[in-house]
Amino acid sequence: MRLQKSFRLALNILIHSKLRSWLTIIGIVIGVAAIVAIVSIGEGAQASVQQRLGGLGADIITVSPGFQRAAGGFRLGGGERPPPPTGGKGKNLTLKDIPTIRSIDGIAFINGIVSGKADMTYLARTASVSVQGVDLLAWKNIVTTELEAGRYLNPGDTNVVVVGNKLAKSHFKEQLALNRMVTIEDKPFKIVGILKQSGGPGGSDNTVFMPIQLARGTLKKGDDIFDSITLKVENPDIVDKVTNDTETKLMLSRHVTDKTKDFSVTSAKEIQETITGVTQTFTLFLGAIAAVSLIVGAVGIANTMFTAVLEKTKEIGIMKAIGATNLDIMLIFLFNSGLVGLVGGLIGIFFGSIISIFLPQLLSGFSIPGGKISTVLPPWLLISALFISICIGMIAGAVPAYRASKLKPVDALRYE
């Protein structure tokens, strides 16, 4: 019996057992749809992380005071304040640390930063904003957020600021604009640049950037104190080496050990790897839960195939009597169970894709750390889901198909 005929007979069995087949298919549909939707959310989360952290520059390293056991102090676009230290003493970074860092091979620029909160007044409205003082010789070469309008701060600038996108557009009743005057802690400043949206939570989008000496006076910071130091390496390939060298040299110059360390050195690459690992684990966990539906669907397919074998016992006997082999009978029922998996997989992929496409719109009012929920439907996901559903169908139908192939023609013909 040719494969084509076996396939046609299997399709005929599927068509003429509609209700039972469709009830079985529903189990596969639910499982496949759940896996497609969940994995697409996980892929979207990973893509968002890579987009946001990738835009920060893979060649940027940040040194923060206080030892952070969890890497989380990287600055979004050079503007996010590090989280509170989780260990060590909160000793400030100072001017003495700059020469130590500068002696490390592979560093292109060093930007000492002071940051804090200040009252900003615009058109008679006052709000508390994040202020960051930057080194004008280095900041322009280190900042990773592009300009929407105006220019970056330049050496020699005084009483001018660059503002983040969200701060400019939604912090005050009227939007901030280029060349407008604002007052920060009773000091006048002119806006010379507005940054594009960076997408990160609380980063450069909500920050005012000004020359570091002005920031020291505005925020009442000491002349030799830094809240963080940002480094740009010459080549992204040596980020890990420069990170380790920076940590080693600072520990020597600050006379600290692993137990008394009072600073943290982090990079975008390190954070990206950490967050990607977390999202992958979370996606795998949810996918495993969704896979339970596929197991239930597989049990349903096996049950349906056993029933089909019982119903077709006489037909099996007739086919064997006219020359059908055990392999022919097995192929018919394997094709039948595979078709159940194929149909269930295709429908599941359709509904899973619909869910993943419209889910961000349905949950547009919600957000996750780092931005709103997004989904990605890579081709490998759809192909894999279809392949898995077909395999599950054929595996679940293997035992019933084997039992059908082993029926003796005489016993099958006598079956009532």
C-alpha positions as CSV (number, residue, x, y, z in Angstrom):
1,M,0.0,0.0,0.0
2,R,1.5,3.3,-1.0
3,L,2.1,6.2,1.4
4,Q,-0.3,8.3,-0.5
5,K,-3.2,5.8,0.0
6,S,-2.3,5.4,3.6
7,F,-2.5,9.2,4.1
8,R,-5.8,9.4,2.3
9,L,-7.3,6.7,4.5
10,A,-6.0,8.4,7.6
11,L,-7.6,11.7,6.4
12,N,-10.9,9.9,5.8
13,I,-10.8,8.5,9.4
14,L,-10.3,12.1,10.7
15,I,-13.1,13.6,8.6
16,H,-15.6,10.9,9.5
17,S,-15.1,11.2,13.3
18,K,-15.6,14.9,13.5
19,L,-16.9,15.5,17.0
20,R,-14.3,13.2,18.7
21,S,-11.5,14.5,16.5
22,W,-12.3,18.2,17.2
23,L,-12.6,17.6,21.0
24,T,-9.1,16.0,20.8
25,I,-7.8,18.9,18.6
26,I,-9.0,21.5,21.1
27,G,-6.5,20.2,23.7
28,I,-3.6,20.6,21.2
29,V,-4.9,24.1,20.2
30,I,-4.9,25.3,23.8
31,G,-1.4,24.1,24.5
32,V,0.1,25.4,21.3
33,A,-1.6,28.8,21.6
34,A,-0.5,29.2,25.2
35,I,3.1,28.3,24.3
36,V,3.2,30.6,21.3
37,A,1.7,33.5,23.3
38,I,4.0,33.0,26.3
39,V,7.2,32.5,24.4
40,S,6.4,35.6,22.2
41,I,6.0,37.7,25.4
42,G,9.4,36.3,26.6
43,E,11.0,37.1,23.3
44,G,9.5,40.6,23.3
45,A,10.9,41.2,26.8
46,Q,14.4,40.0,25.8
47,A,14.2,42.2,22.6
48,S,13.2,45.2,24.7
49,V,16.1,44.6,27.1
50,Q,18.6,44.3,24.3
51,Q,17.2,47.4,22.6
52,R,17.3,49.6,25.7
53,L,20.6,48.3,27.0
54,G,22.2,48.0,23.6
55,G,21.4,51.7,23.0
56,L,23.3,52.6,26.1
57,G,26.6,51.5,24.6
58,A,28.3,48.2,25.1
59,D,31.5,50.2,25.7
60,I,30.3,52.0,28.8
61,I,31.2,51.2,32.4
62,T,29.9,52.9,35.6
63,V,31.7,53.1,38.9
64,S,29.3,53.9,41.8
65,P,29.9,54.4,45.6
66,G,28.7,51.6,47.8
67,F,29.1,47.9,47.1
68,Q,26.1,46.5,45.2
69,R,25.7,42.8,45.3
70,A,23.1,42.9,42.5
71,A,24.3,44.6,39.3
72,G,21.8,47.4,38.9
73,G,23.5,50.7,39.0
74,F,24.1,51.3,35.3
75,R,23.0,54.7,34.0
76,L,20.4,54.9,31.3
77,G,21.9,57.3,28.8
78,G,24.2,58.5,31.4
79,G,21.4,59.7,33.6
80,E,20.0,57.0,35.9
81,R,20.9,57.2,39.5
82,P,22.3,53.9,41.0
83,P,20.1,52.0,43.4
84,P,21.0,52.1,47.1
85,P,24.0,50.0,47.9
86,T,23.3,46.6,49.3
87,G,26.5,46.1,51.2
88,G,29.8,47.8,52.1
89,K,30.2,51.4,53.4
90,G,28.8,54.3,51.5
91,K,32.1,56.1,50.9
92,N,32.0,58.7,48.2
93,L,34.1,58.6,45.0
94,T,36.7,61.4,44.9
95,L,39.1,63.2,42.6
96,K,41.8,60.8,43.8
97,D,40.0,58.0,42.0
98,I,40.2,59.7,38.6
99,P,44.0,59.3,38.1
100,T,43.7,55.7,39.3
101,I,41.1,54.9,36.6
102,R,42.9,57.0,34.0
103,S,46.0,54.7,34.4
104,I,44.1,51.7,33.1
105,D,44.8,50.7,29.5
106,G,41.9,50.9,27.1
107,I,39.9,53.8,28.5
108,A,38.9,56.5,26.0
109,F,36.9,59.0,28.2
110,I,36.2,59.4,31.9
111,N,33.2,61.4,33.1
112,G,32.9,62.3,36.8
113,I,29.3,62.9,37.8
114,V,27.5,64.6,40.6
115,S,23.7,64.2,40.9
116,G,20.8,65.0,43.1
117,K,17.4,66.6,43.4
118,A,16.7,70.3,42.9
119,D,13.6,72.6,42.5
120,M,13.1,73.7,38.9
121,T,10.8,76.6,38.0
122,Y,9.3,77.2,34.6
123,L,6.5,79.7,33.9
124,A,5.7,80.1,37.6
125,R,5.4,76.4,38.1
126,T,8.0,74.6,40.3
127,A,8.8,70.9,40.4
128,S,11.5,68.7,41.9
129,V,13.7,67.3,39.2
130,S,16.9,65.1,38.9
131,V,20.0,67.2,38.2
132,Q,23.2,65.8,36.9
133,G,26.5,67.6,36.6
134,V,28.8,66.3,34.0
135,D,32.4,66.8,32.8
136,L,32.0,68.9,29.6
137,L,35.2,67.4,28.1
138,A,33.9,63.9,28.2
139,W,30.1,63.8,28.5
140,K,29.4,64.6,24.8
141,N,31.5,61.5,23.9
142,I,30.0,59.2,26.5
143,V,26.2,60.1,26.4
144,T,24.3,57.5,24.5
145,T,20.9,59.2,24.2
146,E,20.6,61.1,20.9
147,L,19.4,64.7,20.6
148,E,15.8,65.5,19.5
149,A,16.6,69.2,19.3
150,G,19.5,71.6,20.0
151,R,23.0,70.5,21.0
152,Y,24.9,68.8,23.7
153,L,26.8,70.7,26.4
154,N,30.2,72.0,25.1
155,P,33.4,73.0,27.0
156,G,33.1,76.6,28.1
157,D,29.3,76.5,28.5
158,T,27.9,78.3,31.5
159,N,24.4,78.6,32.8
160,V,23.0,76.3,30.2
161,V,21.3,72.9,30.5
162,V,20.2,69.9,28.4
163,V,17.0,68.3,29.5
164,G,15.5,64.8,29.1
165,N,12.6,64.1,26.8
166,K,9.9,63.3,29.4
167,L,10.9,66.2,31.5
168,A,10.7,68.5,28.6
169,K,7.3,67.3,27.4
170,S,5.2,66.3,30.4
171,H,6.7,67.5,33.6
172,F,5.3,71.0,33.4
173,K,2.0,72.5,32.2
174,E,3.7,73.7,29.0
175,Q,6.5,71.9,27.2
176,L,10.0,73.1,27.6
177,A,11.6,74.4,24.4
178,L,15.0,75.4,23.1
179,N,16.4,78.7,24.3
180,R,13.8,79.0,27.0
181,M,14.9,80.1,30.5
182,V,14.3,78.0,33.6
183,T,15.3,78.6,37.2
184,I,17.0,75.8,39.2
185,E,17.5,76.6,42.9
186,D,17.0,80.3,42.1
187,K,19.7,80.3,39.4
188,P,18.8,81.0,35.8
189,F,19.6,78.5,33.0
190,K,19.0,78.4,29.3
191,I,17.9,75.2,27.6
192,V,20.3,74.4,24.7
193,G,19.3,70.8,24.0
194,I,16.5,68.3,24.4
195,L,17.3,64.6,24.3
196,K,15.3,61.9,22.5
197,Q,13.3,59.4,24.6
198,S,15.6,56.8,26.0
199,G,12.9,54.3,27.1
200,G,14.4,53.5,30.4
201,P,12.6,53.9,33.8
202,G,13.7,57.2,35.4
203,G,16.8,57.6,33.4
204,S,17.9,60.5,31.2
205,D,14.3,61.1,30.2
206,N,13.7,62.8,33.6
207,T,17.1,64.5,34.1
208,V,18.6,67.9,33.7
209,F,22.2,67.9,32.6
210,M,24.5,70.9,33.4
211,P,28.2,71.6,33.8
212,I,29.6,69.9,36.8
213,Q,30.9,73.0,38.5
214,L,27.5,74.6,38.3
215,A,25.9,71.4,39.6
216,R,28.2,71.4,42.6
217,G,27.0,74.8,43.6
218,T,23.4,74.1,42.8
219,L,23.3,70.8,44.7
220,K,25.8,72.0,47.4
221,K,28.3,69.2,46.7
222,G,31.9,69.2,47.7
223,D,34.5,70.2,45.1
224,D,36.2,66.8,45.2
225,I,33.2,64.5,45.5
226,F,31.6,62.4,42.7
227,D,28.3,60.5,42.9
228,S,29.5,58.2,40.1
229,I,32.2,57.9,37.4
230,T,31.4,56.8,33.9
231,L,34.0,55.3,31.6
232,K,34.0,54.7,27.9
233,V,36.4,52.0,26.7
234,E,38.2,52.1,23.3
235,N,36.8,48.8,22.2
236,P,33.7,46.9,23.4
237,D,35.6,43.7,23.2
238,I,37.7,44.6,26.2
239,V,34.8,45.7,28.5
240,D,35.2,42.7,30.8
241,K,39.0,43.2,31.1
242,V,38.7,47.0,31.8
243,T,35.9,46.3,34.3
244,N,38.1,43.8,36.2
245,D,41.2,46.1,36.0
246,T,39.1,49.1,37.3
247,E,37.8,47.1,40.2
248,T,41.3,45.8,41.1
249,K,43.1,49.1,40.9
250,L,40.4,51.0,42.9
251,M,40.5,48.3,45.6
252,L,44.3,48.9,45.9
253,S,44.0,52.7,45.8
254,R,41.1,52.8,48.3
255,H,42.7,50.2,50.6
256,V,39.7,47.9,50.7
257,T,39.2,44.1,50.4
258,D,36.3,42.0,49.1
259,K,34.7,42.2,52.5
260,T,35.1,46.0,52.9
261,K,34.7,47.0,49.3
262,D,32.9,50.4,49.2
263,F,32.2,50.8,45.4
264,S,30.6,48.9,42.5
265,V,31.8,48.6,38.9
266,T,29.0,47.6,36.4
267,S,28.6,47.5,32.7
268,A,25.6,47.4,30.2
269,K,26.9,44.1,29.0
270,E,26.8,42.5,32.4
271,I,23.3,43.8,33.2
272,Q,22.0,42.7,29.8
273,E,23.3,39.2,30.4
274,T,21.7,39.1,33.8
275,I,18.3,40.4,32.7
276,T,18.3,38.2,29.6
277,G,19.0,35.1,31.8
278,V,16.1,36.1,34.1
279,T,13.7,36.6,31.3
280,Q,14.7,33.3,29.6
281,T,14.2,31.4,32.9
282,F,10.8,33.0,33.5
283,T,9.7,32.3,29.9
284,L,10.9,28.7,30.2
285,F,8.9,28.3,33.5
286,L,5.7,29.7,32.0
287,G,6.3,27.6,28.8
288,A,6.6,24.5,30.9
289,I,3.3,25.3,32.6
290,A,1.6,25.8,29.2
291,A,3.2,22.5,28.0
292,V,0.9,20.7,30.5
293,S,-1.9,21.4,28.1
294,L,0.0,19.6,25.4
295,I,0.4,16.6,27.6
296,V,-3.4,16.6,28.2
297,G,-3.9,16.9,24.5
298,A,-1.5,13.9,23.9
299,V,-3.6,11.8,26.3
300,G,-6.7,12.8,24.4
301,I,-5.1,11.8,21.1
302,A,-4.1,8.4,22.5
303,N,-7.6,7.9,23.8
304,T,-9.1,8.9,20.5
305,M,-6.8,6.6,18.6
306,F,-7.6,3.6,20.8
307,T,-11.3,4.2,20.2
308,A,-10.7,4.6,16.4
309,V,-8.8,1.2,16.4
310,L,-11.8,-0.5,18.1
311,E,-14.3,1.1,15.6
312,K,-12.2,0.1,12.6
313,T,-11.3,-3.4,13.7
314,K,-13.4,-5.1,11.0
315,E,-12.0,-2.7,8.3
316,I,-8.5,-3.6,9.6
317,G,-9.3,-7.3,9.2
318,I,-10.6,-6.7,5.6
319,M,-7.5,-4.7,4.6
320,K,-5.2,-7.4,5.9
321,A,-7.2,-10.1,4.2
322,I,-6.7,-8.3,0.8
323,G,-3.0,-7.8,1.3
324,A,-2.3,-4.9,3.6
325,T,0.8,-5.4,5.8
326,N,1.3,-4.5,9.4
327,L,3.4,-1.5,8.3
328,D,0.5,-0.2,6.1
329,I,-2.0,-0.4,9.0
330,M,0.5,1.3,11.4
331,L,1.1,4.1,8.9
332,I,-2.6,4.8,8.5
333,F,-3.2,5.3,12.3
334,L,0.1,7.2,12.7
335,F,-0.9,9.5,9.8
336,N,-4.3,9.9,11.5
337,S,-2.8,11.0,14.9
338,G,-0.2,13.2,13.1
339,L,-3.0,15.0,11.2
340,V,-4.8,15.6,14.5
341,G,-1.5,17.2,15.8
342,L,-1.1,19.1,12.6
343,V,-4.6,20.6,12.6
344,G,-4.4,21.4,16.3
345,G,-0.9,23.0,15.8
346,L,-2.0,25.2,12.9
347,I,-5.1,26.4,14.7
348,G,-3.1,26.9,17.9
349,I,-0.5,28.9,16.1
350,F,-3.2,31.1,14.6
351,F,-4.8,31.9,18.0
352,G,-1.5,32.2,19.7
353,S,-0.3,34.7,17.1
354,I,-3.5,36.7,17.4
355,I,-3.1,36.8,21.2
356,S,0.5,37.9,20.9
357,I,-0.3,40.6,18.4
358,F,-3.2,42.1,20.3
359,L,-1.9,41.5,23.8
360,P,0.3,44.7,23.9
361,Q,-2.8,46.8,22.9
362,L,-5.0,45.1,25.5
363,L,-2.4,45.7,28.2
364,S,-1.4,49.2,27.0
365,G,-2.3,50.6,30.4
366,F,0.2,48.4,32.1
367,S,4.0,48.4,32.0
368,I,6.9,46.4,33.2
369,P,10.2,47.6,34.5
370,G,11.9,49.1,31.5
371,G,8.9,49.8,29.4
372,K,5.5,48.6,28.2
373,I,4.7,44.9,27.4
374,S,5.8,43.9,23.9
375,T,5.8,40.6,21.9
376,V,7.9,39.2,19.2
377,L,6.9,36.3,16.9
378,P,10.1,34.8,15.4
379,P,9.6,32.3,12.6
380,W,11.5,29.6,14.6
381,L,8.8,29.7,17.2
382,L,5.9,29.0,14.8
383,I,7.8,26.3,13.0
384,S,8.9,24.7,16.3
385,A,5.3,24.8,17.7
386,L,3.9,23.1,14.6
387,F,6.7,20.5,14.6
388,I,6.1,19.7,18.3
389,S,2.4,19.4,17.9
390,I,2.8,16.9,15.0
391,C,5.4,14.9,17.0
392,I,3.1,14.8,20.0
393,G,0.3,13.6,17.9
394,M,2.3,10.8,16.3
395,I,3.9,9.8,19.6
396,A,0.5,9.6,21.3
397,G,-0.8,7.5,18.4
398,A,2.1,5.2,18.2
399,V,0.8,2.6,20.7
400,P,-2.7,2.4,19.3
401,A,-1.2,2.2,15.8
402,Y,1.1,-0.6,16.8
403,R,-1.8,-2.5,18.4
404,A,-3.9,-2.1,15.3
405,S,-1.1,-3.4,13.1
406,K,-0.8,-6.5,15.3
407,L,-4.4,-7.5,14.9
408,K,-4.9,-10.9,13.3
409,P,-7.2,-10.8,10.2
410,V,-9.4,-13.7,11.4
411,D,-9.9,-12.2,14.9
412,A,-10.5,-8.7,13.4
413,L,-13.1,-10.0,11.0
414,R,-15.0,-11.8,13.9
415,Y,-14.9,-8.6,16.1
416,E,-18.4,-7.3,16.9
